[in-house]
Amino acid sequence: MFSKTFESLPNECLREIFSFIEKDGQSLFTCLFVSRLWCDHVVPILWRNPFRHFHSVSLTCSYTLCRTLLSGLNENEKKIMFPYDINQYRLSKPTFEYTEHLEKLSFREVETAVESWIQHEQDNCTIEPIQLIMGAIVQLIMRTSRRLKEVKLSSGYVCWDIKEGLKFDNFDPGFTKLTKLVIEIEHIKMIPNLIKLWKIFPNLCKNLYELDYIIYEGDTSDNNITDSLSDILSIQKNLKRFSLELSEPDSYRTEDSNENYKIQVGRIMSALYSRKESLNSLSLNFINFSATNLEGITELIKLETLEICNCSGISKKNHSKFLRSTFFLKKLIWEDNDPLDREILSALLEKSGRTLINFGTDELSMETIHTITRLCPNIKEFTLVCRDQELEAFFDYFKGSKINQLNVESSNLIYEDEGSINVIESLGKYIPPSLEILKLNSNFDSPSFKQLLLDYSNSPSKLMQTIHIAAFLEETIKYIEIIFDHVKSGNILKKLFIPPIQWKENELNIVDKIKELGVNIYSADY
């Protein structure tokens, strides 16, 4: 009866219903096998970002994904795989043209699917077959994908570079409709084919809304790469968000390349000026600004979000430029920067004032707390980055604030972090009545978490309805039991976000009991 009633609903209603599980790969995959109608509605959702969905279910699903993709190759794409004969696997014609629904493509996730398939079909998994099969699949996607919006161009875990000779500039639409592009470059000299692809992007993409550019290792002073980045910035009239990360330490560069690096950083910052009327979000990470004019930043008249992390060389000379800037920030993240640049933080806080609603920092000096208390009364979301420092001033500020969401973060997500443990253990006594969401992305222990909820239970603050645990924790059962006891004692909790894990039977039993108490449980993005 339910099935007939459900399937009699209008298509618009069915699409809306299935959209609620859009991020749940396991549920989507299960729905494929209920009926042809369900399959027709789920396939377009599942295949918007199939590599992420299939891999989140199991490696077997990654194998199935790759096999499905290979079944859609045409004869030209099969030739790319030579000398590997795809016909020997007797792949049946696909039921749908799945890749026409593809919206997100990550080269690294393609590699993961290909590797799963090769390991299933043969014992020996080497770089050459991965590279050839990846090349064929990428060309298939370029030929058939009509809705491609996001591309992440990066080296793989096994195969650093893509196959030589792949075509990217003779497809319609190909990359021409992209709205988001992520470039992750590692070991520049080992990825000549990826670099060639990157260099033609200024001619392919002209409607980007978001651009992320990251170099982890290699010569960050490469003129050709910087030219391509400057070119692509200059023609993106609709660009809203730009993120730049140059993680190579200064110590890795020679004196000559270090000077060239400073010149290239200056050119990128100057290129930002061409986007002064469109850019509203800027993220800068691991950058030395010591020889750079920052007017490319201070002239961004629509800037609302600014994140500056692990940077140096901003210097006092730019203090007045930031005070004279025409933007008013709504979000400011300032983390792990050179202590000598604290005056710039003060200038940004002073300039933002009452417009600032989201602030995050590891710089919790008395001066910083005094500044935000005096000038920034409308902060609703605060990100506390745990460090070995005194936090009495922050706790006093927090208790009297109107903050709705507190994010507790740590740079150490592998081992228990003493700074995080101390913060979590003390936090419950200072939670303000306004707090609704607590997000914990740090490595604390179960006793400190238990103390936090106990102190909160004994306080008059009872509005906290969402707990978001973003970091993986050992002995998850302990934290689930603590949350169960917290809710069972009468404390209201409507939403719980926890990292995706393979639950054990005893953990599932407690999770079900928490759900019975009215708590909705979601998978947290790591």
N, C-alpha and C positions, 0 to 999 in steps of 0.2 A: 504493500500500500504506500509506504513512504517513498519507494523508488519511483512509482508511477506519478505520485504527486510532485515529487522533486523534478522529474524530467518534463513535467507539463508546464513548468515555469518558463516565462519568456527568456530568451537568450541573454538579454541585458541583466536580468536578475541572477542567472547562473554565473555569468562572468563576475558579477559583484561578489557572489558567495565564494567562488574559488579564489578571488583576489585576497581573501583573508588568510590564506595559507601560502601566499606567494613566496615567502622566504623559508618555507618548511619543505626542503627537498624530499624528505622521507614520505610525508603525506602526499605530496604531488605525485611522486613515483607510484604510490599505492593506488591513487585515483585513476591512473592510466588503465587499470585492468578491471574497472567496475563495469563499464559499458562503453559502447562506441560514442555515445553522446558525451559522456564524461571525458573520454579521451580527446574528442574534438575540442573541448574547452580547455583541457589541461595542457595539451601539447604547446599551444602558443605561449602559455605562462612559463612552463618548464624550460622551453627553448629560448627564452629571452636571455638567460644566462646559464646554459646547460652545464658547462664545465664545473661551475661552483656547485650546482644542485646535485649532479650525479656523483661527484667526488665526495660530497658530504654524506651520502648514503652509504657507499662502500666502494672498495676498489673494483669489485665485480661490476658495479654500475658504471665505473669509469671505463672498464673494458667494453661494456655494452655500448656506451656512448661512442667510443672510437670505431667500433664495428659498424654502427649505424652511419657514421660520417663517411666511412670508406665505401659503404654501399651506394653512396650518392655521387661518387666520382665519375666524371666523364672520361673519354679516352685520352684526351690531352693531359688531364690530371694524373691518370694512371701512369703515363709515360714518365712523369716526374719521379716516380718511385723506382724506376729501372735501376738495378737489375731485379728488383723484387716484384714478382708477378702476383698482383692482387687477385687475379681470376682463380688462382688455386684454392682460395678460401670459400668459393661458391657463395658469395654474398647475394642475398635476394634483394630485389628492387625495394626501396623504402616505401612505406605506406604514405608518408607525407614528404613534402619538401621541407624538412625540418629547419634547415638553416635560413629559410626566408624569414623566420621569426627572430633570429639572433639580434640582440641589441648590445650585448657586451662581449668583448673578445679579449682574452689575456693569453699572450703567447706562452707564458709559463704554464698556464692551466691546460693548454693544448698539449704541451709536452708531457704533463702528468698522465693525461688520458692515453696518449700514444704509448708511453712506457708501460702502462697497465696492460694494454693490448698485446704488445710484443712479449712481455713476460708470460702472458697466458698462452701465446701461440708457439713460443720457442724458448729454449733455456738461455740462449746467449743474447743479452740485451746490450748492444753497443751504440756508440754515438751515431754511426752512419745511418742505420735504418731509422732511428728516431728523427734525424734531420730530414731524410727523404720523405717519410710519411707525414711529418709536420708540414713540409712544403706543399704536399698534395692537398692536405686538409685546408691550409691557409688559402690556397688558390680556389678551392671549392667555395669557401666562405666569401672570398672576394667576388666570385661570379654570381652567387645566389642570394646573398644577404641584401635585403632591401631596406632594413630598418636599423642598420648598424649605427649606434650612437656613441659607444664608449670603446676605446682601444687602450690596452696596456701593453706597451712595447718594452720587453725586457729579456734579459738572458734567462735561459733555463737552468735547472739544477744540474742536469747532466750535459745537455747540449748548449754550449755558450752562444752559438751563432745560428742563424737561419741558413737555409740552402742558398747557394749562389745562383743568380739568374732568375729568381722569382719576379713576377710582374705585379705591380701595384698601381700603376698609373694609367691603365687602359681598361678600367672597369667602370660601369655606371650602375649604382652610384659609388661603389667602392668605399673609399674613405671620405668622400666629399660631403657627406651629411653628418660627420662626427660633431658631437657637442662637447665631448670630454676626451682628452688625450693625456695619457700618463707615460712618461719616458723614464725608465730606470736603466742606467748605464753602469756596467761593471767591466773592468778590464778592457778599456777602449781598444787596445791593439789586438784583442782576441775576437772582436765582433765587427769586422769590416762590412759585412753585409747588412747588419742592423744599422750601422752608421749611415750606409748608403740610403737605406729606407728613410731614416730620420731626415736626411738632407733634402729629400724631395717633398717632405710634408708641407713646407710653405706653399707649394703649388697645389697641394691636394686638399688642405683643410682651410676654410676661410670663414667658418661659422662656429668656431669653438666658444663655449661658455666657460670651460674650465681647462686649465693646462697645468700639469704637474711635471716638473723636470728635476730628476735626481741623478747625481753621480756619486757612486759609493767608492770606487777606486779607479784610478787612471789619471790621465793628464787633463785636468779641468781647465787648463789654459789653451786647449786646442782651438785655434782660430775658426776653423770651418764649422765646428759644432756650435760655437758661440754665434757665428754668423747666422746659422740656421735658426737658432733660438731667437735672436734679435729680429730676423725676418718674419718669423711666424708671429711674434708679438705685435709687430708693426701693422700686420694686415688683419688682425682679429678685432674687428670693430665692435663685436658683441661680447668680448671676453669679460667675464665677471670675476673669476677667481684664478689666481696664479700662485703656484707654490714652487719654491726654488730651494734645493738642498745640494750642497757641495761638500760631501763628507770627507774628502781626502784631507788629512792633516797637513798643516803648513810644513811640518818636518819632512814630508815625503817629496817636497818640491826642491829643485835646485834654485840658486839665487836668480838665475835668468827666468826660469819658468814661474817663480814666485812673483816677479815683477810683471810678467805677462798675465798671470792670474788676476792681479789687481786691475790691470787694464780691462780684462774681459768682464770682471764683475762690474766695473764702471760702465761698460757698454750695455750690459744687461739692465742695469739700473736706469740708464739713460733711455733705453727702449721702452721702459715702463711709462715714460712721459707721454708717449703716443697713445696710451690707454687711460689717460687721466680722467676722461669723461665716461668711461664704462666700468673700470675695475672697482669692485666694492669689497673684495677679500684678497688679502696678501699674506702669504706664509713664507718666512725666511728662516733657514736652518743651516747651521754650520758654515757661516759666511764671515769672512774677514773684510770689514768695510774700511780699513785703515787709510786707503788711498782713494776713497770713493766719494763723490758728491751725491748726497742723498736727496737732491731736489726731485729726482724721479719718483721718490716716495712721498715727499711732503706736498707735491703738487697734485696728488690723486684726490680730486675734489669730492668724489663719491665714495671714498673708502669708509667702510663701516666695521670691517674685521681686520685686525692686524695681529699676526703671531710672529714673534721674534724669539728664537730659541738657539742656544749654543753658538751665539754670534759674538764678535768682538770688533773693536775699532770704530764703534759708532761715534764715540768721543763727544766731549763737551761742546765742541764748536758747532754741533748740529742742534744744540738745545734750543736756540732761538728760532731755528728753522721749523722745528716741530711746533713750537708755540704759535708761529705765524701761519701754520698750515690751515687750509680751509675745511678739512674734513673733521667730522665729529664721530668718534668711534662708539660702536655699540658693544663690540667684543674686543678684548685685549688679552693676549697670552704672552707672558714674559717669563722665560725659563732658562736657567743655566747660561746666562750671558755674563760677559766680563763685568766683575764688580765695579770697574772704573766707569761703566756706562749707566750707573744707577740714576744719574741726573736726567737721562733721557726718559727713563721710566716715570720719574716725577713729572717731567714735561708732558708726557702722553696722558697721564692721569689728570693733570691740571687742565689740559686742553679738552679732554673728553667730558669731564665733569658729570653733570646730571644725565647725559645721554648714555653713559656706560651702564649696561645691564648684565654683562658677562665678563668676568675677570678671573685670570688664573696666573699664579706665580709661585716661585720658590723663594722670592725676596720678601720675607715677612718681617722686616725690621720695624721698629717703632715708628720710624719716619713714614714708611709705606702705609702702615695701618692708620696713622694719623691723617695722611693725605686722603685715603679713600673714605674715611669716616667723615672728614670735613667737606670733601668736594664731590664724592660719588655716592649719594644716598640711595640710588635706584638700582644697585646691583642685586640681581635676582638669582644669578648662577655664579658660583665661585668654585674654582679648581685649585685645590690645595696640593702642591707638589711637596712630598715629604722629604725633608732633609734633617740633618743633625743640627737643630737650632731650637732656640727658646720659642714657645708658642703661646705663652700666657697672653700676650697682647692680642694675638689672633683670636684665641678662645673668647676673650672678653668682648671683642668686636662681634664675633659670630653670634654669641648669645643674645646680643641686643639688636641684631640685624633683621632684615626682612627677606633673607635669602630663601628661595623656594627649592633650589637644587644645589647640593654640595657634591663635588667630585673629588675623591681622595686618590692621588696618583703617586706612583713611585717609579724611578728609572730601573729598579731591580724587580723583575717579575719572575725570576727563577728561584731565588732563595728567599727565605723569610727575612724581612727587612726590619731592623730594630726601630728605625724611625717611623715606619708605618705602624708597627705594633704599638708604639707609644701613643701615636695619634688616635688609632682606633680605640685603644683602651680608655682614653680620657674623653673621647668625643661625646659620649652619651650624656654627660652632665651639662653640656653647653648647647645642645640642639635647640634652636629657637622655635617658637610656636608656628612660624611660617613655613618650616621645612616640610616639603612633600616628597622629595626624591633624594635618595642617598645612593651614590654610585661609587663603588669601591674597586679601583683598578690598581691595587697594590697587594703585596704579599704579606699578609698578616697571619696570625694564628687563631685557633678556635677560642682559647681563653679570652683574648682581647675582644673578639667579636661578641662573645657571650656577655662580657662586661658592658660593652656598648649598648646592647639591647636591654640589659637589666637596668642600667642607669636611665635609659630612655623611658622604660616602663614606669619608673618611679618619679618621673618628671611630669609637669603639667602639659608638656608638649605632646599632642596626640594626633597630629595631622599627617605624619609621615606614612604615605600609602604605597610607596614604591621603593624596593631595595634592588639594586643592580650590582651583582657581583661579576665583574668583567675579567678578573684574573683567574687562572687555573690554580686551584688549591689542593694540597694533598689531603687525603682522608675526607673527601667531600661529605661523607655520611655525617660527620660531626657537625658540620655547618647546617646541613638539612635538619638534623635533630634540634639544633638550637633555634632555628626559624620555626619549626613545628611547635616547640614549647612556647615560643614568643606569641604565636597566634592563638594557640590553645588557651593561653592565659587571658585572652580577651583583647589583646592588642590588634588594632585594625591594620591589615595589610592586603592591598588589592592586587598588586603586581609584584612578581619576583622574577628577575632576570638572572639566569645562571649560565655558565659556559656549556657549550654542547659536549656532552660526554656519553660514553656507553654505560648506562645505568646498570648496577647490580640489582638483584631481585630485592634485597632488603632496602636498598635506596629507593627503588620504585614504590615499594609499599608506603614509605614515609611521604614520598612525593604525592601519592594518591590521597593520603590523609590530609595533607596541606591543601590540596585542591578541594577536598570535601568541606574544608573550613572557609571556602569562598575566595581562595587566592588563585589568580591566574598566573601560570608559570610559562615563561618564554625563554627562548634560547638567546643568550647574550653574544654579541659579536666580540670576538677576542681581539 
